[in-house]
C-alpha cells in the first residue's frame, strides 16, 4: 500500500506543478556529457563507447501471443513503432457546473494514432547521432539523440511544447545571447558548469509551439544554431509501452514513456495514469483482472488498481483521481484491455 500511495503522490505532484519534462533524462544527458568532456580535456584514451543512459533503454519483454491469453486479459504484443497509443476522437467534455459532481468516467474504443515528434536533425555533430528515443511527458515531446562519437561528438536533446521553456539550474551562472533561428527570434542560453557548459537554444516556431535544443559546449554556438536551422520535418513515433482496447472518453494522451501512459483533458493535468513497475507482492483482498490477481483500493484522492503481471515480471498500476468517478467494473475492464508492448520497461521501485 505504501508503494502505491508513494506512486500516487509523486505522480500527482509532478503533474500538478507542471515540472519541466524528463528531469532524470536531462540529468543523465548532462552526466554523460560531463564524463565525455572530462575524458576529452584530460586526454584519457577512450576504451569503449559510452552506452546510452540506462534510463532511456528500451528493453524487450518476452512476447506472449495474444491468442494464448484469455479474452481481455493483459498480454504482451510486439511493438511496430506505429502502435496506437489510443486517444479518443471525441472532444474534451464540457466543464462541470459549480456545485455538481463531475460525470462518471466513460470508456470508448481508441480512435487516434501514436503521437509523433515533428522534426529530425540534418546537420549533426562529428560522428553523427543515433536514432532518437522519443517520449511525451505532460504534453511536451522530447527526442534524445545519443552521439555516435563519444569524444568528438555530443548528445542532443530536442523538445517541442506548447509551453515556453523552463530551466532548473538554480545558483549556476549563465548568460544569454540573442540569435535568429529559422526566421524567428531565438535565445541561446549557456550555463557554466564544469567540465562542460550546457547550451540551450530555444524559440517560438509558430503559434503554440516552442522548440528547444539542448547539448554541451562540444558544439560551438554557431554549430547549435546551424543544427536548429537545418531541422527537417519528420514523424517519429513516441515510445509506446501499452496498447489499449478502451480509453477514457474526451481525453487525450499527454504522457507516454517506456513505463507510463497518462490521459488527460489538457497537457499537464492527468486524469488516468497507467504505470508499469517492477514486481511486488500484493497485499489485502484481491480481484481478478483477466487471468491476473489484483488489488483495488479507494481513498479520498483516487481509485488505484494494482495488477500483478507475474508472467512478465512486472506490476501494472492504474490510478484514477477521485474527481473522475469510475465504477469498479469499469476500472477492471479498462485494465483488462491493456496490453504491454515490447517497448515497455518496468520502472524500478524503492
N, C-alpha and C positions, 0 to 999 in steps of 0.2 A: 504493500500500500504506500509505503514511504517513497518508493521509486516512482510510482505513478504520480503521486502528489508533487514530487520534485519536478517531474517532466512537465506537468501541467503548469506549475508556477513559472518555470523557466521559459516555456513556450509563450505563455500569455505576456510575461514581462518583455520578452524580446519584441513581440509584435506590437505591444501597446506603446512602446517607446519609439517605434519606427527606427530601430537601430540600423546603422549602415550595414549593407549586405556583407555576409561572409567574413566576420572578423577573424575566425580561425583560418579561413582561406588566405586572407591578406597577410596574416601573421606568418603563415607557412611560406608564402611567396617571399616576404621580406627576409625571413630567416635563411631561406635558400640563397637569396641574392647576397646576403652578408657573407655567407660561407664562401660563395664564389669569388666575391671581391677580395676577401682576405687571402685566399689562395693566389689570386692574380697578383695582388700587390706584394706579397711576400715571396713570389716566385716559387711556390711549392709545386712540385710536379703533381699533376692530376693523374691518379692511377685508375680511376673509374668514373664514368659519367654519373652525375648526381641523379638520383631517381626522382620522379615526380612525387611531390609530397604525398604521404600515405593518406592524408585526409581527402585527397582527390582520387584515390584509386577506385576503379570501378570493378569490384570483384564479381566473378561469375558464379552464381549459385547453381547447384546441380539442377537441371531442368527436370520437372516431373510432367509427363504428358497429361494434358488436361483430361483426356478420356480415362485416365487412371484414377481420377478423383471423383467422389460423388458429386452430383449436380449441385452447383452453387458453392462448393467448398473453396477455401483459399488454396491456390495452386501456383506453381512457378510456370511461367511461359517464356519462351525465347524472346529477346528484345530485338527489334528490327531497325531501330533508330528512328522510325516514324510511328512508334507505338502510341496510340492515342492516350494522352492524359486528359481525360474527358472533362469538358466544361459544357454545361447546357447552353442551348441556343437561346433560351428564354431570357428576357431582360431582367434586371435586378428588381426585386419586389419593392412595392411602394413602402414608404416609411410608415411605421406603426403609429397610429394616432396616440397622443399623450393619454396615459391612464389605462391603456388597453394592452394586454399581453401580446407579444409577437406571435405570428402564426406558427403553427407546428411545422417542423422540418418536413419537406416533401421530397421524395426521391423520384428521379426521372432517368430515362436512358441517356447515355452520353451523346453529345452532338458535335463537338468540335475537336480539332486535331491538336497535336502537340505544339506548345509554344516554341517559337524558333528565335535564334539570335540573328539579327538582320545584317551583320557585317562580317567581313573577313579581311585580314591584313594582306596587302600585296607587297609592300616594302617590309622586309623583316630584318632583324639583327643578323650578324655574321653567323653562319651555320644554319639559319632558318629556325622555324618553330614547329613543334609537334602539333598534331591535331588537337583542337580545343576540347576542354571539359566545360560544358555549358550548364549553368544552374539558374534557377529562378528563386529569389527569396524576397518576400514582401513586395512583389511586383517589379523587382529590379532584376534584369537579366545580366549575367556575368559570364564571360568567356575567358578561361585561363589557358594560356599558351606557354608550355614549357620550352625553354631553349634547347636546341639540339647540341649546341656547343656550350658546355658548362663554364668555360673560362672567358672566351671572347664574346659570346652571345649574352642574351639577357631574357629572362622571363617577361611576359607581357600579359597584363590583365585588362580587358576592355569591358566597360559596363554601359548599359543603356537603361535609363529610368525616366519616369515622369517627374521625378523629384530632383531638385538641384543637389549636387554632391555635398556630402557632409564628411568631415575628417575627424579622426580620433587619434590625435598625436599631441596631447596637451604637454606644454613645457618644452617641446623641441623647437629649436629655432628654424624658421623657414622664411623664404622670400618668394614673391610672385612677380611674374613679368607678363605683360600683355602680348598676345600672339594673334594670328589670324589663321583659322583652320577651315578649309572647305567653304571659304567665303563668309565665315562667321567670326565675330569677336570671340577670343578664347583666352584662357588664363593658364599659364604654366606655373605650377606650384612646386617648389623644391624644398624638401625637408632635409635639414642637415643632420645626418646620423651615421656615425662610423660603423663599419668601414665603407659603406656605400650609401650615398644620398638617394632619397626616394623622389622620383619625378612623377607628377600627376598633371596631365593636360586635360582640361575639360571645357566644354562649350555647349550651347544650345543648338542642336542640329535643326530643329523645327519646333512647331507648336507642340508643347507637351512631351518633348524628347530631349533629354540631356545625354551626352556621351562623355565618357571619362576613360582615359588611357593611363594605366599605371605601369611603371617599370623602374629601373635604377640607373645610376649615372654611368653604367657601361655604355649607354647611349648618350650622345650629346643632345643638347636642347634641339638643335636642328634636325637630328635623327628622329626624335619623338614627334616633332611637327610633321616631318615628311611621312612617317608611318601613319599618322592620323589623316593627313591629306589624301593618302592613297587608299583609304578603306574602300572596299568594293562591296556591292550588295551581295547578300548571302541568305540562306535559310537553314541554319544549323540547329537541329532539334536539341532541346534540353535533355538532361539525364532524366530517365523515367523509371522510378522504382516499382510502380504499381500500374496495373490496368484495372478499370472499374466497370462492373456491369450496370450499376446505377450511380448517380451523382446527385448532390443537393440541387434542387431546382432554384434558378435565379442566382446561382453563384458561379464564379469562375475560379480557375486555378491561379493562386497568387504565390505559391511556393512549390518548387519541385527540385529536390536534390536526390542524391543517391540513397537517402534514408527517410525522406519525408515528402509528403504531398499535403498541401493545405488549400482549402477552398474558402472564399470569402466574397462579400458583396463589394469590396473595394480593396485596393492594394494596402497592405499593412493591417488589415482588420480580419483576422482569421475567424471562421465560423466552425469549420470542421477540419480537424487535424489528424492525419494518419502517419504514424512513425514506426519504422522498423528498428527494433532494439536487439541487443544481444540477449540470449535466452536467460530467463529467470523463472523460478518456481512460482506457480500460482498459489495464492493464499485465500482461504474462505470458500464459500459455496460457489459451485461452477455451473455454467450453462453450456450448451453446445452451439458451436458456430461451424456448420458443416460437420466434418469429422473431427474437429479440434475442440478441446476444452478451453473455456474462457471464464473470466470473472466480469461481472457488470456491477459497477458501483456508481452511486449518485451522491453528490454533495450539493451545497448551495451554489457552487461555482460551475459544476459541469457534470455530464454523464461520461463515464470512462469505461470502455470495453477493452479488456486485455486478453489477447488470444495467444495461446501457446502453440507456435508452429514447430512442434518438436522435430518433425522430419526435416525441417530446414535449418534447425539450429538457430532459431530467431523467435522474437516476440513481436506481435503487431499490437499497437496501442492506438485506439480511435477515441478522440476526445471531442465532445460537442458541448460548447458553453451553454449554461442554463438558459441564457436569453433566447436560445433556439430550441423550443421544446421538441423532444423526439421520443417516441414510444420505444419500449424495449424491443418489440418485434421489428420495428424499422431499423433500429441501430444494429441489431443482429443481421438483418437482411442486407444492410449496407456492407458490413464487414464480410459477410459470406460471399459477396460478389467482388471482393478484392483479390487480384492475382499478383503475386510477386514476380517481377521480371528478372532477367539475368543481369540487369544493370544495378540491381539493388545491393546495398552494402549495409548490414546492420550497424547501427550506431552503438559504440561502446557505452556501457553504463558504469557509474561509480561516482 
